[in-house]
């Protein structure tokens, strides 16, 4: 049964009682606050937020910031100006009129970075081509501009009180609903990305991209395919014994087009056989006909040369 924020009363209120998020919930979401929060959604931008993270006491060997305290504490840098950020929380968690929103006093945000501040060379080029999963293109935090020259940096996602949203105007981070859905799927992929054997997670996607590139990405055999997925059989995904490629088609492939794809089957079978993984014959299935259990039990092989690089 759903509970209201007012039901969330922690047991024990002594000095030694551990702190919980329940203590951050207001006793009552005022109608004004709830109405203001309803205007916000995942993908909206917020201007001028400081960014922080927890760091160890003393010198941080990774981020190279000194903490004068000897305990874990929020990092502070006086030389870092406030940045724009994007809301990463699901829209239903941002509101405060119904569950689950009334149970969430915080929203998650990630900083934005302008393309000019991304290291020049391969990193910037890959970001522009949509090939870095942790950098997602957004509109400018300047609401008067509509160019996609900013990127949400999903390597740093921090909580902020919903009170930060009060009195501010939401800024659109995406130009279309398709972009908004793609952003949500990118976040979901980041957190639900399955653990896979290195042989499957690295070698097969590389072989898939090379296979398509060498034969021409505009061939009908490839433009008809929405995605390639991988099923693992026997043992588990970290120590697999058998695997299978699933070719998800937008429209039915001809016999010749399927034969072309079977060249990839031959290549991956030889490659995986060398490391003790047998590949079952690949299967072809229309996107409109794939069984739910097959979809759930398989994982996507991301390839930017297919039609939907951020397909879930």
NUDO-852822 format. One record per residue (C-alpha): residue number from 0; x, y, z. Coordinates in steps of 0.05 Angstrom, whole numbers. Layout:
# NUDO-852822
NUM  X  Y  Z
...
***
This chain:
# NUDO-852822
0  0  0  0
1  26  69  -18
2  44  115  40
3  44  190  47
4  105  230  65
5  72  243  133
6  73  167  146
7  149  165  140
8  167  172  214
9  234  139  231
10  235  94  292
11  276  122  348
12  297  194  354
13  355  189  402
14  424  219  388
15  451  150  368
16  396  135  318
17  423  130  247
18  402  184  198
19  357  164  140
20  328  199  80
21  260  195  115
22  284  252  159
23  291  297  99
24  218  289  79
25  175  349  97
26  117  336  143
27  72  365  89
28  85  385  17
29  52  452  13
30  5  462  -48
31  52  517  -72
32  113  472  -71
33  77  414  -103
34  51  459  -159
35  120  488  -173
36  153  420  -175
37  101  393  -224
38  131  440  -277
39  197  402  -276
40  216  338  -312
41  275  295  -330
42  319  331  -381
43  304  401  -357
44  365  445  -345
45  383  486  -283
46  431  544  -287
47  486  561  -237
48  495  501  -191
49  559  484  -154
50  583  413  -163
51  611  371  -107
52  627  299  -89
53  653  261  -28
54  728  256  -21
55  775  226  31
56  810  265  85
57  875  298  64
58  898  295  -9
59  852  261  -59
60  897  217  -101
61  846  213  -158
62  817  284  -165
63  879  319  -137
64  841  363  -88
65  863  374  -16
66  815  364  40
67  838  401  103
68  796  353  145
69  817  283  163
70  748  254  148
71  708  241  86
72  676  307  66
73  646  343  5
74  699  368  -43
75  704  443  -52
76  744  482  -103
77  745  557  -100
78  769  561  -172
79  709  524  -200
80  651  568  -221
81  580  544  -216
82  556  503  -276
83  491  488  -310
84  462  419  -296
85  409  372  -323
86  357  333  -283
87  370  258  -287
88  315  235  -240
89  254  204  -271
90  198  255  -280
91  152  217  -233
92  204  225  -178
93  209  301  -188
94  137  319  -173
95  107  321  -103
96  33  309  -111
97  32  233  -114
98  76  173  -99
99  133  163  -116
100  149  238  -119
101  125  252  -48
102  176  202  -23
103  234  237  -57
104  262  300  -25
105  321  301  -73
106  331  300  -149
107  393  276  -185
108  430  324  -231
109  491  320  -276
110  535  378  -298
111  535  405  -368
112  599  417  -407
113  606  460  -470
114  636  424  -530
115  694  474  -529
116  715  447  -460
117  717  374  -482
118  790  355  -497
119  803  366  -571
120  817  305  -613
121  786  236  -607
122  745  250  -544
123  711  311  -575
124  700  277  -641
125  669  216  -609
126  624  260  -567
127  599  297  -629
128  585  231  -663
129  545  206  -603
130  594  150  -588
131  610  166  -515
132  557  138  -470
133  574  186  -413
134  566  250  -455
135  496  264  -480
136  481  325  -525
137  433  378  -497
138  407  446  -515
139  442  507  -488
140  426  529  -416
141  416  596  -449
142  342  588  -466
143  349  636  -525
144  395  587  -561
145  374  523  -594
146  440  490  -614
147  464  423  -588
148  534  447  -567
149  528  425  -495
150  534  356  -464
151  507  325  -400
152  567  293  -366
153  538  230  -335
154  603  213  -299
155  581  258  -242
156  509  253  -217
157  494  286  -150
158  432  297  -108
159  403  366  -95
160  344  384  -52
161  280  396  -90
162  280  464  -56
163  334  484  -107
164  280  480  -161
165  232  526  -125
166  231  597  -152
167  268  577  -216
168  243  569  -287
169  254  502  -322
170  299  506  -384
171  286  456  -439
172  345  409  -449
173  317  371  -508
174  286  396  -573
175  242  336  -586
176  206  280  -550
177  251  230  -585
178  312  264  -555
179  280  263  -486
180  265  188  -492
181  336  175  -517
182  364  212  -456
183  322  170  -410
184  345  106  -444
185  418  128  -440
186  411  137  -365
187  376  70  -359
188  430  35  -399
189  484  66  -355
190  454  35  -292
191  425  -30  -320
192  485  -46  -364
193  496  -120  -351
194  561  -152  -330
195  589  -193  -387
196  650  -233  -401
197  703  -187  -432
198  703  -233  -493
199  630  -219  -505
200  626  -146  -483
201  688  -124  -522
202  706  -170  -579
203  637  -182  -608
204  615  -108  -610
205  681  -91  -643
206  671  -147  -694
207  600  -123  -707
208  621  -52  -721
209  679  -74  -765
210  634  -122  -803
211  583  -67  -820
212  635  -14  -836
213  675  -59  -883
214  614  -78  -923
215  580  -9  -924
216  531  13  -872
217  480  34  -925
218  469  -37  -950
219  396  -59  -944
220  419  -117  -901
221  440  -66  -848
222  389  -10  -857
223  333  -60  -845
224  363  -80  -778
225  346  -41  -715
226  392  -76  -667
227  435  -137  -652
228  426  -171  -585
229  463  -226  -550
230  436  -284  -509
231  480  -324  -462
232  467  -398  -447
233  498  -446  -397
234  535  -420  -335
235  527  -344  -331
236  545  -280  -368
237  613  -273  -335
238  633  -345  -350
239  591  -365  -410
240  593  -431  -446
241  547  -415  -504
242  519  -351  -535
243  475  -331  -593
244  467  -268  -635
245  396  -242  -646
246  385  -198  -706
247  324  -153  -695
248  295  -132  -762
249  252  -72  -777
250  229  -107  -841
251  241  -178  -865
252  310  -192  -894
253  318  -230  -959
254  355  -296  -963
255  416  -261  -992
256  415  -208  -937
257  411  -262  -883
258  470  -298  -916
259  510  -234  -910
260  496  -231  -835
261  516  -304  -828
262  586  -284  -847
263  587  -248  -779
264  563  -312  -747
265  622  -350  -777
266  671  -296  -755
267  646  -293  -683
268  642  -369  -678
269  716  -375  -695
270  734  -317  -649
271  694  -343  -589
272  713  -416  -601
273  785  -396  -589
274  766  -375  -518
275  721  -434  -503
276  653  -402  -519
277  610  -436  -572
278  563  -393  -614
279  495  -421  -631
280  466  -405  -700
281  442  -333  -702
282  367  -320  -703
283  328  -267  -741
284  265  -236  -712
285  221  -177  -730
286  220  -122  -678
287  144  -128  -677
288  147  -202  -662
289  204  -212  -612
290  180  -250  -551
291  185  -212  -486
292  224  -268  -452
293  276  -268  -507
294  283  -193  -503
295  291  -194  -427
296  341  -251  -427
297  386  -218  -480
298  429  -156  -479
299  440  -103  -533
300  505  -98  -572
301  512  -23  -582
302  533  -3  -652
303  531  68  -678
304  527  44  -750
305  458  14  -741
306  395  56  -744
307  384  69  -670
308  450  79  -634
309  414  90  -567
310  361  36  -577
311  347  6  -507
***
